[in-house]
Amino acid sequence: MAATSFVAASLLRRAALGFALSHPLKNNKLSYQSNLISFPLTPRLTSSGLCHLAQAVKGDVADLLKDVGDKTVFEEVKRTLEMARRASSRREVLHTNFLTPPVMKESMLALTKLADLKAVSQGGYPQAERCRISVGHPDVLTSDPDIIAALSITGNFGFQPCSHGDFLGAILGTGIAREKVGDVILQGEKGAQVIIVPELIDFLMTSLDKVGNVPVSLTKIPLISIDYEPPSTKSFRTIEASARIDAIASAGFKISRSKLVDLIRNGDVRLNWTPVTKNGATLKTGDIVSVRGKGRLKIGEINTTRKGKFAIELIRYL
Ligand SMILES: *[C@@H]1O[C@H](CO)[C@@H](O)[C@H](O)[C@H]1NC(C)=O
């Protein structure tokens, strides 16, 4: 029974994969994040009749980024916005390399504020962490660009298990830059699957012959064959007097409030991948809290009770 439902879920997941990248699914079984944002064509016309996103973006970049606290994230998001400006003024579709989750989140957020621009993010499978963003005018960005490829790395890892870091280290050891590589998905004794930019497939296939001490062989695989485990989650409800991060995260991870405050002080707590520096942050639906060594927590629905408390749905990634 369990096996059957697993197969069914996996078929569903694969069937969904084909369109999951462009169609937000709100079903709880297939709760993929929406990976597509698109904006109505607002008539931002100049006297010549041309759409001027370039003008709209120029000078506003600093404004769009005023909430991005982290310096490196800020620089990378800025680069994405500048790319969007170029894409729009040349009426082309341009793509980023693979972005980290915080950069990707802030970039998509900032891009939604721009008129006449469509942005698509893809990482090869619905829950991909590292994604590439493509931007362009909605007239030219009409389908998901073909800018993601996948390889299967196989070898006999039964006696020498290799970690995520071992695979990544071996790939980067060939000279490939980190931002050209997406997620690495471990496949137990068989090896791993790696997401990469298409133009480096041949190079990696000829350059990588070992991971750790294990000889490997590489094959290109279609994205539909990417075999990831949908994360195992547990959701529950809690009622708290405040929606502050210390209150909610201590309930979610079942640790004391004071321990959580210590973890924050040590820099071990992240909110939407950005380290939390002070305790007062208030959480909202969709926020992701991660605590080093304890995993992740997603904030679901928040209701206020008649007594002015917060009833919060928490989804714990195990
Ligand atoms: C919030 O309220 C709705 C409607 O009453 C209810 O269905 C839902 O379960 C509540 N969620 C939480 C987390 O209490």
The ligand as an SDF file (V2000), in Angstrom:
LIG
                    3D

 14 14  0  0  0  0  0  0  0  0999 V2000
   -7.6590   29.8510   10.3240 C   0  0  0  0  0  0  0  0  0  0  0  0
   -9.0600   30.0320   10.1310 O   0  0  0  0  0  0  0  0  0  0  0  0
   -9.6440   29.1860    9.1390 C   0  0  0  0  0  0  0  0  0  0  0  0
  -11.0920   29.5880    8.9990 C   0  0  0  0  0  0  0  0  0  0  0  0
  -11.7490   29.5980   10.2380 O   0  0  0  0  0  0  0  0  0  0  0  0
   -9.4610   27.7190    9.5460 C   0  0  0  0  0  0  0  0  0  0  0  0
  -10.0040   26.8850    8.5510 O   0  0  0  0  0  0  0  0  0  0  0  0
   -7.9650   27.4320    9.6980 C   0  0  0  0  0  0  0  0  0  0  0  0
   -7.7780   26.0990   10.1380 O   0  0  0  0  0  0  0  0  0  0  0  0
   -7.3540   28.4070   10.6950 C   0  0  0  0  0  0  0  0  0  0  0  0
   -5.9150   28.1650   10.7080 N   0  0  0  0  0  0  0  0  0  0  0  0
   -5.1990   28.1270   11.8220 C   0  0  0  0  0  0  0  0  0  0  0  0
   -3.7480   27.9360   11.6730 C   0  0  0  0  0  0  0  0  0  0  0  0
   -5.6960   28.2190   12.9210 O   0  0  0  0  0  0  0  0  0  0  0  0
  1  2  1  0
  1 10  1  0
  2  3  1  0
  3  4  1  0
  3  6  1  0
  4  5  1  0
  6  7  1  0
  6  8  1  0
  8  9  1  0
  8 10  1  0
 10 11  1  0
 11 12  1  0
 12 13  1  0
 12 14  2  0
M  END
$$$$
